Amino acid sequence: MGSFSPFPADPPVWSGAAPLVPGGGEAAAGSVADFVGDPGLGAPEGVASLVSLIPVLRDNYVFVLHGPGPGPAVVVDPAVAEAVITWLEERGLELVAILHTHHHSDHIGGTPELLRRWPEAEVIASGADRDRIPLQTRSVAGGDRFTLLGRRVHVLAVPGHTRHHIAYYLPAGDLLDSAPSRIGQAPGGPSSGGDLFCGDTLFAGGCGRLFEGTPEQMHASLRQFAALPEATRVWCAHEYTATNLAWAASVEPADPAIGTRLEAVRGVRAAGHPTIPSRIGLELRTNLFLRAANPAALAVLRSSRNDWTG
């Protein structure tokens, strides 16, 4: 796998006017910050070549796919609306679609108000969870593919955290004018990456609690992520990285990769910056859940993480 680095080789640029509280896990009330990453697609005009994050609530992130200037935008898992509306309007962006990964209120709570501001926006979510994710205009399931803002979107069924949880994988270079690629093999080889919006299934250094699913389901879901290109950027919806890695270091105190990453993450958080996005390759090296050999091993780890108080 090559030499270890605690962060992506080409980290996106912090550009928020109101950074996170140094050493804390949340932005000041009413503040909006963003962390913009360019996947280097060489994308034509109109393609969503950028991903930004907006910190909201205690530790949630709302993600925005957009181009380099004013135009259309897609929002992923809007926990709230006010901060998202402000962020979009300040940049001249028009909401055209909302992607939901699962039904929890801190992932769908902002949708009604966003639709009052942009009533023509699509709402894309799991059709199997329509009763708990209302307002859907396009219902999807694992294996579906569609295009948003010039980028192809692959839907992955990833139950475990909830029974109908889905994720969205956008391969790098898989644009409207590109030949369709197989999931896990984007054009340009395994280092070309892409973007994964995984909700609460995979976290940096961790995974979601098993509220409705089983260890077997979560293990199978994480195996799907592990098969993606190592350069894939992981946009998980909560800032849990430091806590997850502190737990992992208590389980595997002699693991140098975990220790090195934990030290780096603590420095990033102390500076008030997010630790998201991660990368699949980084998670394969330092995430004990992604490294779990089987469902039984994952169940033991999940029980340990649930009980750990630091």
matplotlib code that plots the C-alpha trace (Angstrom):
import matplotlib.pyplot as plt

x = [0.0, 3.0, 4.1, 1.6, 0.3, -2.2, -4.0, -4.7, -1.7, -3.6, -5.7, -8.4, -8.1, -9.7, -11.6, -14.1, -14.8, -16.0, -13.8, -14.8, -14.1, -10.5, -10.3, -14.1, -16.5, -18.9, -19.1, -20.3, -24.0, -25.2, -21.7, -21.0, -17.7, -16.7, -14.0, -13.6, -12.0, -11.3, -10.9, -8.8, -11.2, -10.5, -14.3, -16.1, -18.2, -21.4, -20.0, -20.0, -16.2, -16.2, -17.4, -17.8, -18.9, -20.9, -20.6, -24.0, -25.5, -22.9, -20.9, -22.8, -21.6, -23.8, -22.1, -22.6, -21.6, -21.2, -19.1, -16.4, -18.9, -22.6, -24.9, -26.7, -25.8, -26.7, -26.9, -26.3, -28.0, -29.2, -29.7, -30.9, -31.9, -30.9, -27.1, -27.4, -29.6, -27.2, -24.2, -25.8, -27.2, -23.9, -22.3, -25.1, -25.9, -29.3, -30.4, -31.4, -31.3, -31.1, -29.5, -30.5, -28.5, -31.0, -34.0, -32.5, -33.6, -30.1, -29.9, -33.3, -34.4, -33.6, -35.4, -38.9, -37.5, -35.0, -37.9, -39.8, -36.9, -36.3, -39.6, -38.4, -35.4, -35.4, -35.3, -33.5, -33.6, -34.2, -37.5, -37.7, -37.7, -40.3, -42.4, -39.6, -38.1, -41.0, -41.0, -39.1, -39.3, -36.9, -36.7, -33.6, -32.1, -28.7, -27.4, -29.1, -27.2, -28.1, -26.4, -26.3, -24.6, -22.5, -21.3, -22.5, -23.8, -23.8, -26.2, -24.9, -27.2, -25.3, -27.6, -26.3, -26.8, -30.3, -32.0, -32.4, -29.3, -27.7, -24.5, -23.7, -20.4, -19.3, -16.3, -13.6, -13.7, -17.1, -18.8, -21.6, -19.3, -17.3, -18.0, -19.8, -17.3, -17.8, -18.2, -14.8, -13.0, -13.1, -11.5, -7.8, -7.0, -7.4, -5.5, -8.0, -10.4, -13.8, -16.2, -18.2, -21.1, -21.6, -23.8, -23.4, -22.2, -18.5, -16.8, -13.2, -11.7, -15.1, -18.5, -22.1, -23.9, -26.1, -29.5, -31.5, -29.0, -26.7, -23.0, -23.3, -25.0, -22.5, -19.5, -20.9, -21.6, -18.0, -16.6, -18.3, -16.4, -13.2, -13.4, -13.4, -10.3, -8.0, -7.9, -11.7, -12.5, -14.8, -17.4, -18.9, -21.5, -20.1, -16.8, -16.1, -12.5, -10.5, -12.7, -12.8, -9.0, -8.5, -10.6, -8.8, -5.4, -6.7, -7.5, -4.3, -1.8, 1.1, -0.3, 1.9, -0.5, -3.3, -1.1, 0.4, -3.0, -4.5, -1.7, -2.2, -6.0, -5.7, -3.6, -6.1, -9.0, -7.0, -6.6, -10.3, -10.4, -12.4, -10.8, -13.2, -12.7, -10.8, -9.7, -10.5, -6.8, -6.3, -9.3, -8.0, -4.8, -6.3, -10.0, -10.4, -14.0, -12.9, -10.1, -12.4, -11.9, -15.5, -18.9, -18.0, -14.9, -16.8, -19.4, -16.7, -15.3, -18.7, -19.5, -16.1, -16.7, -20.2, -18.9, -15.7, -15.8, -12.3]
y = [0.0, 2.3, 4.7, 5.9, 9.5, 10.6, 12.7, 12.8, 13.7, 16.6, 18.0, 20.5, 24.1, 25.5, 28.7, 29.4, 32.9, 31.4, 28.4, 25.8, 26.6, 25.7, 22.4, 22.0, 20.0, 22.6, 26.0, 29.0, 29.4, 30.8, 30.7, 29.0, 27.6, 25.6, 23.2, 23.0, 20.2, 20.0, 16.4, 17.6, 16.2, 18.9, 19.1, 21.1, 24.1, 23.1, 20.0, 19.7, 19.6, 20.9, 19.5, 21.8, 21.1, 23.2, 22.4, 22.5, 21.4, 19.8, 17.8, 17.3, 18.2, 19.1, 18.6, 20.7, 19.6, 22.6, 24.2, 27.0, 29.8, 30.7, 28.0, 24.8, 22.9, 19.6, 19.2, 16.0, 15.2, 18.7, 18.5, 22.1, 24.7, 28.2, 27.8, 25.9, 28.6, 31.3, 29.5, 28.9, 32.4, 34.0, 32.1, 32.6, 28.9, 27.4, 24.2, 21.6, 18.4, 17.0, 13.6, 11.7, 8.7, 7.7, 8.8, 10.2, 13.8, 15.2, 14.2, 15.2, 17.9, 20.9, 19.5, 21.0, 24.6, 24.1, 23.1, 26.2, 28.3, 26.1, 24.2, 22.7, 20.8, 17.0, 14.9, 11.6, 8.9, 5.2, 4.1, 1.4, 4.2, 6.5, 6.4, 7.8, 10.0, 12.0, 14.5, 12.1, 13.0, 10.2, 7.0, 4.9, 1.6, -0.1, -0.7, 2.4, 4.9, 8.4, 11.7, 15.0, 18.1, 16.2, 13.5, 9.9, 8.7, 5.1, 4.1, 1.6, -0.3, -0.2, -1.4, -1.6, 1.7, 1.7, -1.0, 1.1, 3.2, 4.0, 5.7, 7.7, 7.0, 9.5, 8.0, 10.5, 11.2, 9.4, 12.3, 12.6, 12.3, 9.3, 5.7, 4.2, 2.6, -0.3, 0.5, 0.5, 1.0, 4.6, 5.6, 6.3, 3.4, 2.9, 6.1, 8.4, 8.2, 9.8, 10.9, 8.8, 10.2, 7.5, 9.1, 7.3, 4.0, 4.7, 7.3, 8.5, 5.9, 4.3, 3.1, 3.8, 2.2, -0.8, 0.7, -1.4, -3.7, -6.6, -7.1, -9.2, -6.3, -3.7, -5.9, -6.4, -2.7, -1.8, -4.4, -2.4, 0.7, -1.2, -2.2, 1.4, 3.0, 4.0, 7.6, 7.9, 10.8, 9.8, 12.5, 11.1, 13.1, 13.6, 14.9, 11.9, 11.3, 12.2, 10.1, 7.2, 7.1, 7.5, 4.4, 2.6, 3.5, 2.0, -1.2, -1.4, 0.7, -0.7, 0.2, 3.1, 4.1, 4.7, 6.6, 8.8, 9.6, 10.4, 12.8, 14.6, 14.7, 16.3, 19.0, 19.6, 19.9, 22.1, 24.5, 24.5, 22.6, 19.6, 16.1, 15.4, 14.2, 11.1, 8.6, 4.9, 4.1, 5.9, 4.1, 0.7, 1.5, 3.0, 2.1, -1.1, -1.6, -1.5, -3.9, -6.4, -9.9, -11.0, -10.0, -11.6, -9.5, -6.4, -7.1, -7.3, -4.0, -2.3, -3.4, -2.1, 1.2, 1.5, 1.0, 3.1, 6.4, 7.5]
z = [0.0, 0.1, 2.8, 5.3, 5.4, 8.0, 5.5, 1.7, -0.4, -1.9, 0.9, -0.2, 0.9, 4.0, 3.0, 5.6, 6.9, 10.2, 11.1, 13.7, 17.3, 18.0, 19.8, 19.6, 17.5, 16.3, 14.7, 16.6, 16.5, 13.2, 11.6, 8.3, 7.2, 4.1, 3.2, -0.6, -2.4, -6.2, -7.4, -10.3, -12.9, -15.5, -15.6, -18.3, -17.3, -15.6, -14.0, -10.2, -9.8, -6.2, -2.9, 0.0, 3.6, 6.0, 9.7, 11.5, 14.8, 17.2, 14.8, 11.5, 8.1, 5.1, 1.8, -1.4, -4.9, -7.2, -9.9, -9.4, -9.9, -9.6, -10.9, -9.8, -6.7, -5.0, -1.2, 0.7, 4.0, 5.0, 8.8, 8.9, 6.3, 7.4, 7.2, 3.9, 2.4, 3.5, 2.1, -1.3, -1.7, -0.8, -3.7, -6.2, -6.2, -7.0, -5.3, -7.9, -5.9, -2.4, -1.7, 1.5, 2.8, 5.6, 7.6, 10.8, 11.5, 11.5, 7.9, 6.5, 8.9, 6.6, 3.5, 4.0, 4.4, 1.5, -0.7, 0.3, -1.0, -4.0, -4.7, -8.0, -6.4, -6.6, -3.5, -4.0, -1.4, -0.8, -2.1, 0.5, 3.2, 1.6, 4.7, 6.8, 4.1, 2.7, -0.2, -2.5, -6.1, -7.2, -5.3, -5.7, -4.6, -4.5, -8.1, -9.5, -11.5, -12.6, -13.5, -11.5, -12.7, -15.2, -12.8, -12.7, -9.4, -8.3, -5.5, -3.0, -0.6, 2.8, 5.6, 9.1, 10.8, 9.5, 7.5, 4.3, 4.4, 1.0, -0.1, -3.2, -5.1, -7.8, -9.7, -10.7, -14.4, -14.8, -16.5, -19.0, -21.9, -20.4, -20.9, -17.8, -15.3, -13.0, -9.3, -7.8, -11.0, -12.2, -15.5, -15.1, -12.7, -9.0, -8.0, -9.7, -6.8, -6.7, -4.0, -1.6, 0.5, 3.0, 5.6, 9.0, 7.7, 7.5, 9.7, 9.6, 12.0, 12.7, 11.6, 12.6, 15.4, 14.5, 15.3, 12.9, 11.1, 12.0, 12.1, 9.0, 7.1, 8.3, 7.4, 3.9, 3.5, 4.6, 2.2, -0.6, 0.5, 0.8, -2.8, -4.0, -5.3, -2.4, -3.6, -3.1, -0.9, 2.0, 3.0, 6.2, 7.9, 11.4, 13.0, 15.1, 13.9, 17.0, 19.3, 17.0, 16.7, 20.4, 20.9, 18.2, 19.8, 23.1, 21.3, 19.2, 21.2, 19.2, 15.7, 14.4, 11.7, 14.1, 16.5, 13.8, 12.4, 15.9, 16.6, 13.3, 13.7, 17.2, 15.7, 12.9, 15.3, 17.7, 14.7, 14.2, 10.9, 9.8, 9.4, 6.5, 3.8, 4.5, 1.8, 1.4, 1.5, 4.8, 6.3, 5.2, 7.1, 10.3, 10.6, 12.7, 11.4, 7.8, 8.7, 10.5, 9.0, 9.5, 11.0, 14.4, 14.7, 13.7, 16.4, 19.0, 17.9, 17.8, 21.3, 22.5, 20.8, 22.2, 25.8, 25.5, 27.4, 26.9]

ax = plt.figure().add_subplot(projection="3d")
ax.plot(x, y, z, "-o")
ax.set_aspect("equal")
plt.show()
